[in-house]
């Protein structure tokens, strides 16, 4: 998936990187799911990696 640079983390406004079936924020490390090929950029649906939870 090629992300436009205008799509950023809705919490900290950092860039996002694709990581398996999720998008990972390069700033706060939140993981946003990709459902049916569409990123779900809702803060309530984001998770934190186990090392930061």
mmCIF file as gemmi writes it, N, C-alpha and C atoms, coordinates in Angstrom:
data_model
loop_
_atom_site.group_PDB
_atom_site.id
_atom_site.type_symbol
_atom_site.label_atom_id
_atom_site.label_alt_id
_atom_site.label_comp_id
_atom_site.label_asym_id
_atom_site.label_entity_id
_atom_site.label_seq_id
_atom_site.pdbx_PDB_ins_code
_atom_site.Cartn_x
_atom_site.Cartn_y
_atom_site.Cartn_z
_atom_site.occupancy
_atom_site.B_iso_or_equiv
_atom_site.pdbx_formal_charge
_atom_site.auth_seq_id
_atom_site.auth_asym_id
_atom_site.pdbx_PDB_model_num
ATOM 1 N N . UNK Axp A 1 ? 0.851 -1.177 0 1 0 ? 1 A 1
ATOM 2 C CA . UNK Axp A 1 ? 0 0 0 1 0 ? 1 A 1
ATOM 3 C C . UNK Axp A 1 ? 0.892 1.233 0 1 0 ? 1 A 1
ATOM 4 N N . UNK Axp A 2 ? 0.664 2.115 -0.923 1 0 ? 2 A 1
ATOM 5 C CA . UNK Axp A 2 ? 1.41 3.37 -1.003 1 0 ? 2 A 1
ATOM 6 C C . UNK Axp A 2 ? 0.598 4.454 -0.309 1 0 ? 2 A 1
ATOM 7 N N . UNK Axp A 3 ? 1.123 4.986 0.799 1 0 ? 3 A 1
ATOM 8 C CA . UNK Axp A 3 ? 0.407 6.018 1.552 1 0 ? 3 A 1
ATOM 9 C C . UNK Axp A 3 ? 0.795 7.407 1.086 1 0 ? 3 A 1
ATOM 10 N N . UNK Axp A 4 ? -0.2 8.265 0.891 1 0 ? 4 A 1
ATOM 11 C CA . UNK Axp A 4 ? 0.137 9.67 0.611 1 0 ? 4 A 1
ATOM 12 C C . UNK Axp A 4 ? 0.767 10.291 1.859 1 0 ? 4 A 1
ATOM 13 N N . UNK Axp A 5 ? 1.644 11.257 1.678 1 0 ? 5 A 1
ATOM 14 C CA . UNK Axp A 5 ? 2.298 11.891 2.816 1 0 ? 5 A 1
ATOM 15 C C . UNK Axp A 5 ? 1.348 12.722 3.659 1 0 ? 5 A 1
ATOM 16 N N . UNK Axp A 6 ? 0.165 12.99 3.146 1 0 ? 6 A 1
ATOM 17 C CA . UNK Axp A 6 ? -0.806 13.786 3.905 1 0 ? 6 A 1
ATOM 18 C C . UNK Axp A 6 ? -1.55 12.957 4.944 1 0 ? 6 A 1
ATOM 19 N N . UNK Axp A 7 ? -1.434 11.628 4.876 1 0 ? 7 A 1
ATOM 20 C CA . UNK Axp A 7 ? -2.074 10.776 5.882 1 0 ? 7 A 1
ATOM 21 C C . UNK Axp A 7 ? -1.1 10.614 7.04 1 0 ? 7 A 1
ATOM 22 N N . UNK Axp A 8 ? -1.522 11.084 8.207 1 0 ? 8 A 1
ATOM 23 C CA . UNK Axp A 8 ? -0.669 11.046 9.4 1 0 ? 8 A 1
ATOM 24 C C . UNK Axp A 8 ? -1.458 10.488 10.577 1 0 ? 8 A 1
ATOM 25 N N . UNK Axp A 9 ? -0.776 10.215 11.656 1 0 ? 9 A 1
ATOM 26 C CA . UNK Axp A 9 ? -1.394 9.749 12.886 1 0 ? 9 A 1
ATOM 27 C C . UNK Axp A 9 ? -2.356 10.824 13.399 1 0 ? 9 A 1
ATOM 28 N N . UNK Axp A 10 ? -3.607 10.469 13.7 1 0 ? 10 A 1
ATOM 29 C CA . UNK Axp A 10 ? -4.549 11.466 14.186 1 0 ? 10 A 1
ATOM 30 C C . UNK Axp A 10 ? -4.278 11.909 15.633 1 0 ? 10 A 1
ATOM 31 N N . UNK Axp A 11 ? -3.375 11.233 16.33 1 0 ? 11 A 1
ATOM 32 C CA . UNK Axp A 11 ? -3.067 11.579 17.716 1 0 ? 11 A 1
ATOM 33 C C . UNK Axp A 11 ? -1.874 12.526 17.797 1 0 ? 11 A 1
ATOM 34 N N . UNK Axp A 12 ? -0.745 12.166 17.143 1 0 ? 12 A 1
ATOM 35 C CA . UNK Axp A 12 ? 0.476 12.979 17.279 1 0 ? 12 A 1
ATOM 36 C C . UNK Axp A 12 ? 0.92 13.621 15.96 1 0 ? 12 A 1
ATOM 37 N N . UNK Axp A 13 ? 0.203 13.333 14.877 1 0 ? 13 A 1
ATOM 38 C CA . UNK Axp A 13 ? 0.454 13.919 13.55 1 0 ? 13 A 1
ATOM 39 C C . UNK Axp A 13 ? 1.796 13.529 12.935 1 0 ? 13 A 1
ATOM 40 N N . UNK Axp A 14 ? 2.358 12.397 13.369 1 0 ? 14 A 1
ATOM 41 C CA . UNK Axp A 14 ? 3.586 11.873 12.762 1 0 ? 14 A 1
ATOM 42 C C . UNK Axp A 14 ? 3.236 11.005 11.557 1 0 ? 14 A 1
ATOM 43 N N . UNK Axp A 15 ? 4.248 10.71 10.752 1 0 ? 15 A 1
ATOM 44 C CA . UNK Axp A 15 ? 4.066 9.861 9.573 1 0 ? 15 A 1
ATOM 45 C C . UNK Axp A 15 ? 3.753 8.434 9.982 1 0 ? 15 A 1
ATOM 46 N N . UNK Axp A 16 ? 3.138 7.705 9.057 1 0 ? 16 A 1
ATOM 47 C CA . UNK Axp A 16 ? 2.772 6.31 9.276 1 0 ? 16 A 1
ATOM 48 C C . UNK Axp A 16 ? 3.585 5.418 8.352 1 0 ? 16 A 1
ATOM 49 N N . UNK Axp A 17 ? 3.869 4.2 8.811 1 0 ? 17 A 1
ATOM 50 C CA . UNK Axp A 17 ? 4.58 3.208 8.002 1 0 ? 17 A 1
ATOM 51 C C . UNK Axp A 17 ? 3.784 1.912 8.033 1 0 ? 17 A 1
ATOM 52 N N . UNK Axp A 18 ? 3.761 1.211 6.91 1 0 ? 18 A 1
ATOM 53 C CA . UNK Axp A 18 ? 3.046 -0.054 6.846 1 0 ? 18 A 1
ATOM 54 C C . UNK Axp A 18 ? 3.846 -1.13 7.567 1 0 ? 18 A 1
ATOM 55 N N . UNK Axp A 19 ? 3.156 -1.887 8.406 1 0 ? 19 A 1
ATOM 56 C CA . UNK Axp A 19 ? 3.776 -2.957 9.177 1 0 ? 19 A 1
ATOM 57 C C . UNK Axp A 19 ? 2.816 -4.14 9.191 1 0 ? 19 A 1
ATOM 58 N N . UNK Axp A 20 ? 3.076 -5.159 8.363 1 0 ? 20 A 1
ATOM 59 C CA . UNK Axp A 20 ? 2.203 -6.321 8.191 1 0 ? 20 A 1
ATOM 60 C C . UNK Axp A 20 ? 0.801 -5.877 7.798 1 0 ? 20 A 1
ATOM 61 N N . UNK Axp A 21 ? -0.213 -6.118 8.632 1 0 ? 21 A 1
ATOM 62 C CA . UNK Axp A 21 ? -1.586 -5.734 8.302 1 0 ? 21 A 1
ATOM 63 C C . UNK Axp A 21 ? -2.028 -4.512 9.099 1 0 ? 21 A 1
ATOM 64 N N . UNK Axp A 22 ? -1.067 -3.697 9.504 1 0 ? 22 A 1
ATOM 65 C CA . UNK Axp A 22 ? -1.358 -2.507 10.296 1 0 ? 22 A 1
ATOM 66 C C . UNK Axp A 22 ? -0.515 -1.333 9.784 1 0 ? 22 A 1
ATOM 67 N N . UNK Axp A 23 ? -0.879 -0.141 10.224 1 0 ? 23 A 1
ATOM 68 C CA . UNK Axp A 23 ? -0.051 1.034 9.999 1 0 ? 23 A 1
ATOM 69 C C . UNK Axp A 23 ? 0.539 1.426 11.343 1 0 ? 23 A 1
ATOM 70 N N . UNK Axp A 24 ? 1.845 1.648 11.363 1 0 ? 24 A 1
ATOM 71 C CA . UNK Axp A 24 ? 2.535 1.999 12.606 1 0 ? 24 A 1
ATOM 72 C C . UNK Axp A 24 ? 2.932 3.464 12.561 1 0 ? 24 A 1
ATOM 73 N N . UNK Axp A 25 ? 2.603 4.184 13.636 1 0 ? 25 A 1
ATOM 74 C CA . UNK Axp A 25 ? 2.981 5.584 13.729 1 0 ? 25 A 1
ATOM 75 C C . UNK Axp A 25 ? 4.458 5.666 14.084 1 0 ? 25 A 1
ATOM 76 N N . UNK Axp A 26 ? 5.187 6.477 13.352 1 0 ? 26 A 1
ATOM 77 C CA . UNK Axp A 26 ? 6.618 6.615 13.603 1 0 ? 26 A 1
ATOM 78 C C . UNK Axp A 26 ? 6.908 7.516 14.799 1 0 ? 26 A 1
ATOM 79 N N . UNK Axp A 27 ? 5.898 8.209 15.316 1 0 ? 27 A 1
ATOM 80 C CA . UNK Axp A 27 ? 6.079 9.089 16.465 1 0 ? 27 A 1
ATOM 81 C C . UNK Axp A 27 ? 5.692 8.428 17.776 1 0 ? 27 A 1
ATOM 82 N N . UNK Axp A 28 ? 4.422 8.034 17.9 1 0 ? 28 A 1
ATOM 83 C CA . UNK Axp A 28 ? 3.918 7.495 19.17 1 0 ? 28 A 1
ATOM 84 C C . UNK Axp A 28 ? 3.804 5.971 19.174 1 0 ? 28 A 1
ATOM 85 N N . UNK Axp A 29 ? 4.096 5.308 18.067 1 0 ? 29 A 1
ATOM 86 C CA . UNK Axp A 29 ? 4.112 3.849 17.915 1 0 ? 29 A 1
ATOM 87 C C . UNK Axp A 29 ? 2.74 3.19 17.936 1 0 ? 29 A 1
ATOM 88 N N . UNK Axp A 30 ? 1.662 3.969 17.882 1 0 ? 30 A 1
ATOM 89 C CA . UNK Axp A 30 ? 0.336 3.357 17.826 1 0 ? 30 A 1
ATOM 90 C C . UNK Axp A 30 ? 0.219 2.534 16.551 1 0 ? 30 A 1
ATOM 91 N N . UNK Axp A 31 ? -0.564 1.463 16.64 1 0 ? 31 A 1
ATOM 92 C CA . UNK Axp A 31 ? -0.81 0.591 15.502 1 0 ? 31 A 1
ATOM 93 C C . UNK Axp A 31 ? -2.263 0.732 15.084 1 0 ? 31 A 1
ATOM 94 N N . UNK Axp A 32 ? -2.481 1.076 13.831 1 0 ? 32 A 1
ATOM 95 C CA . UNK Axp A 32 ? -3.821 1.244 13.287 1 0 ? 32 A 1
ATOM 96 C C . UNK Axp A 32 ? -4.111 0.068 12.36 1 0 ? 32 A 1
ATOM 97 N N . UNK Axp A 33 ? -5.289 -0.57 12.507 1 0 ? 33 A 1
ATOM 98 C CA . UNK Axp A 33 ? -5.6 -1.732 11.668 1 0 ? 33 A 1
ATOM 99 C C . UNK Axp A 33 ? -5.9 -1.33 10.226 1 0 ? 33 A 1
ATOM 100 N N . UNK Axp A 34 ? -5.669 -2.279 9.335 1 0 ? 34 A 1
ATOM 101 C CA . UNK Axp A 34 ? -6.088 -2.141 7.945 1 0 ? 34 A 1
ATOM 102 C C . UNK Axp A 34 ? -7.184 -3.182 7.743 1 0 ? 34 A 1
ATOM 103 N N . UNK Axp A 35 ? -8.396 -2.73 7.436 1 0 ? 35 A 1
ATOM 104 C CA . UNK Axp A 35 ? -9.541 -3.618 7.288 1 0 ? 35 A 1
ATOM 105 C C . UNK Axp A 35 ? -10.014 -3.573 5.839 1 0 ? 35 A 1
ATOM 106 N N . UNK Axp A 36 ? -10.043 -4.72 5.206 1 0 ? 36 A 1
ATOM 107 C CA . UNK Axp A 36 ? -10.449 -4.821 3.799 1 0 ? 36 A 1
ATOM 108 C C . UNK Axp A 36 ? -9.678 -3.851 2.911 1 0 ? 36 A 1
ATOM 109 N N . UNK Axp A 37 ? -8.394 -3.674 3.213 1 0 ? 37 A 1
ATOM 110 C CA . UNK Axp A 37 ? -7.532 -2.83 2.413 1 0 ? 37 A 1
ATOM 111 C C . UNK Axp A 37 ? -7.612 -1.343 2.734 1 0 ? 37 A 1
ATOM 112 N N . UNK Axp A 38 ? -8.412 -0.961 3.735 1 0 ? 38 A 1
ATOM 113 C CA . UNK Axp A 38 ? -8.565 0.446 4.109 1 0 ? 38 A 1
ATOM 114 C C . UNK Axp A 38 ? -8.021 0.686 5.513 1 0 ? 38 A 1
ATOM 115 N N . UNK Axp A 39 ? -7.179 1.693 5.691 1 0 ? 39 A 1
ATOM 116 C CA . UNK Axp A 39 ? -6.674 1.995 7.032 1 0 ? 39 A 1
ATOM 117 C C . UNK Axp A 39 ? -7.78 2.597 7.898 1 0 ? 39 A 1
ATOM 118 N N . UNK Axp A 40 ? -7.86 2.123 9.144 1 0 ? 40 A 1
ATOM 119 C CA . UNK Axp A 40 ? -8.838 2.639 10.103 1 0 ? 40 A 1
ATOM 120 C C . UNK Axp A 40 ? -8.074 3.543 11.066 1 0 ? 40 A 1
ATOM 121 N N . UNK Axp A 41 ? -8.109 4.844 10.808 1 0 ? 41 A 1
ATOM 122 C CA . UNK Axp A 41 ? -7.311 5.802 11.577 1 0 ? 41 A 1
ATOM 123 C C . UNK Axp A 41 ? -8.149 6.459 12.674 1 0 ? 41 A 1
ATOM 124 N N . UNK Axp A 42 ? -8.796 5.645 13.472 1 0 ? 42 A 1
ATOM 125 C CA . UNK Axp A 42 ? -9.576 6.125 14.606 1 0 ? 42 A 1
ATOM 126 C C . UNK Axp A 42 ? -8.778 5.859 15.88 1 0 ? 42 A 1
ATOM 127 N N . UNK Axp A 43 ? -8.541 6.888 16.694 1 0 ? 43 A 1
ATOM 128 C CA . UNK Axp A 43 ? -7.745 6.689 17.919 1 0 ? 43 A 1
ATOM 129 C C . UNK Axp A 43 ? -8.279 5.56 18.799 1 0 ? 43 A 1
ATOM 130 N N . UNK Axp A 44 ? -9.584 5.385 18.845 1 0 ? 44 A 1
ATOM 131 C CA . UNK Axp A 44 ? -10.18 4.318 19.653 1 0 ? 44 A 1
ATOM 132 C C . UNK Axp A 44 ? -9.9 2.922 19.151 1 0 ? 44 A 1
ATOM 133 N N . UNK Axp A 45 ? -9.546 2.775 17.888 1 0 ? 45 A 1
ATOM 134 C CA . UNK Axp A 45 ? -9.237 1.471 17.296 1 0 ? 45 A 1
ATOM 135 C C . UNK Axp A 45 ? -7.744 1.175 17.304 1 0 ? 45 A 1
ATOM 136 N N . UNK Axp A 46 ? -6.94 2.162 17.661 1 0 ? 46 A 1
ATOM 137 C CA . UNK Axp A 46 ? -5.485 1.98 17.672 1 0 ? 46 A 1
ATOM 138 C C . UNK Axp A 46 ? -5.071 1.175 18.9 1 0 ? 46 A 1
ATOM 139 N N . UNK Axp A 47 ? -3.952 0.482 18.756 1 0 ? 47 A 1
ATOM 140 C CA . UNK Axp A 47 ? -3.364 -0.247 19.885 1 0 ? 47 A 1
ATOM 141 C C . UNK Axp A 47 ? -1.911 0.196 20.04 1 0 ? 47 A 1
ATOM 142 N N . UNK Axp A 48 ? -1.381 -0.041 21.217 1 0 ? 48 A 1
ATOM 143 C CA . UNK Axp A 48 ? 0.029 0.221 21.472 1 0 ? 48 A 1
ATOM 144 C C . UNK Axp A 48 ? 0.771 -1.109 21.467 1 0 ? 48 A 1
ATOM 145 N N . UNK Axp A 49 ? 2.017 -1.13 21.005 1 0 ? 49 A 1
ATOM 146 C CA . UNK Axp A 49 ? 2.796 -2.365 21.058 1 0 ? 49 A 1
ATOM 147 C C . UNK Axp A 49 ? 2.887 -2.866 22.504 1 0 ? 49 A 1
ATOM 148 N N . UNK Axp A 50 ? 3.034 -4.165 22.664 1 0 ? 50 A 1
ATOM 149 C CA . UNK Axp A 50 ? 3.092 -4.776 24.002 1 0 ? 50 A 1
ATOM 150 C C . UNK Axp A 50 ? 4.185 -4.147 24.874 1 0 ? 50 A 1
ATOM 151 N N . UNK Axp A 51 ? 5.269 -3.701 24.267 1 0 ? 51 A 1
ATOM 152 C CA . UNK Axp A 51 ? 6.361 -3.123 25.051 1 0 ? 51 A 1
ATOM 153 C C . UNK Axp A 51 ? 6.011 -1.745 25.613 1 0 ? 51 A 1
ATOM 154 N N . UNK Axp A 52 ? 4.941 -1.101 25.088 1 0 ? 52 A 1
ATOM 155 C CA . UNK Axp A 52 ? 4.559 0.228 25.565 1 0 ? 52 A 1
ATOM 156 C C . UNK Axp A 52 ? 3.219 0.22 26.305 1 0 ? 52 A 1
ATOM 157 N N . UNK Axp A 53 ? 2.523 -0.902 26.284 1 0 ? 53 A 1
ATOM 158 C CA . UNK Axp A 53 ? 1.174 -0.966 26.904 1 0 ? 53 A 1
ATOM 159 C C . UNK Axp A 53 ? 1.257 -0.945 28.408 1 0 ? 53 A 1
